[in-house]
Amino acid sequence: TSTALSFKVADLSLAEAGRHQIRLAEHEMPGLMALRGEFGASKPLTGARIAGSLHMTTQTAVLIETLVALGADVRWASCNIFSTEDGAAAATVVGPTGTVDAPAGVPVFAWKGETLEEYWWCTEQIFDWSDSSAYGSGAVGPNMILDDGGDATLLVHKGREFELAGAVPATPADASHEYSVILDVLRRSLNASGERWTKIAAEIQGVTEETTTGVHRLYEFAKNGELLFPAINVNDSVTKSKFDNKYGIRHSLPDGINRATDVLIGGKVVFVAGYGDVGKGSAEAMRGQGARVIVSEIDPINALQAAMDGFQVTTIEKALAEVDIFVTSTGNENVITVEHLMGMKHLAIVANVGHFDNEIDIAGLESLAGAERVEIKAQVHEWRMPSGRSILVLSEGRLMNLGNATGHPSFVMSNSFTNQVLAQLELWVNNTEGKYEKQVYVLPKHLDEKVARLHLDALGVVLTTLTPTQAAYIGVPVEGPYKVDHYRY
Ligand code: NAI
């Protein structure tokens, strides 16, 4: 029996425009299209009910439709309040064969500009499969999670924890507004259904996690013995973090700054906090535009790398007075404090590309006496400071490459999402004989190499093949894998 599709997006009439973007993106996503060719007939994801929490962009639509082509049933929410492309969301709901009047696609719960309350409501919806025609008897929720930043995984873990404790804590350990919103969602769902999250957790076969910050959360759960299901760290596939995090941001950071402000980057002083994968791509992009780039780091290895790459490395305090554009890419908290914000030049631009908004103390700014917020346009705010100077804050301190632009382009996301699909296959199909325990794994190197291989033709790359004697000489098979696991690329 099939029931009407449930979903919540901004405007279904954007579906046609969204479909055009998806068609063009498919051409730029050869890895995902190759997986459709390889597995579209055998449909190895049949039976998988995937709850997805990842920026609902055009590229993600191609990922979702690949999962569906491989047999999966999917529900989706975005993992950020500003990152949804409303056309892509609408087109995913309508589906490639449906119409606006009779959507035949995937239940998506995402729109650009959600409140935090709406965001966590959307996340909750990807766990409610009661209206799905495809789920088996007794199933209450998904049996797989595809996560970006770990919010979906967090909701299940917290829901189960409080359910077992009998209630949501009255005085939470974390006093942030966002945590109180999460607790409200859980309080409602615990009251409504007794042992909902415990059942959901028991059914989940595994999670595949997209980003550095979400992976960090997973290792914390595993370290404390709290991880409820196996996890694959997609971020640390070489073809993910050394490509998406670096080359993706090299494209989407300047794109976000340009769309938000249109200031000339050349000649300006740009400060990049953090010289990890995202920081490296950010610094390179700003230098490419002719900016003078200053980097900060806490890790001596990364600091030395930045110096060797030709960047000045110093603290934010020392650089503060000369910087025109600030970019945080650390995945850490409070990297830019209210004091820093108060000391900045007039109309300095403040942008974060790390996963969460607490890299910049926006909460502190909001409660600063005498500070006034003026909306220039959506996701661009001038803050008039008590000093009489102003600063420009992009996307309220949230991922500005997705909030002010459309995130990373298709080709690089094809690498990331091909890893995602392979990781879903690994946990759904190949997790036999207890291969994966409640720990965090990375994909084997031969799959990492496969992802890269699938993207060579489109760029006209001609690969050299080892001769058998050469292969024997360096001790690797002719067909790979070519590097030891600890090789760093
Ligand atoms: P990473 O771990 O490679 O780099 C982070 C760097 O920040 C490290 O080198 C660390 O030593 C440094 N750091 C930590 N605290 C610092 C501080 N107080 N001051 C200066 N440096 C500090 O992580 P990666 O992959 O570069 O990711 C960074 C963040 O970006 C994460 O939150 C990740 O989830 C997010 N991300 C965002 C993307 C986007 O599209 N905007 C894409 C991929 C990742």
Boltz pocket constraint, residues with backbone or C-beta under 6 A from the ligand:
constraints:
  - pocket:
      binder: B
      contacts: [[A, 211], [A, 212], [A, 213], [A, 214], [A, 241], [A, 244], [A, 245], [A, 248], [A, 249], [A, 273], [A, 274], [A, 275], [A, 276], [A, 277], [A, 278], [A, 279], [A, 296], [A, 297], [A, 298], [A, 299], [A, 302], [A, 329], [A, 330], [A, 331], [A, 332], [A, 333], [A, 335], [A, 353], [A, 354], [A, 355], [A, 356], [A, 399], [A, 401], [A, 408]]
      max_distance: 6.0
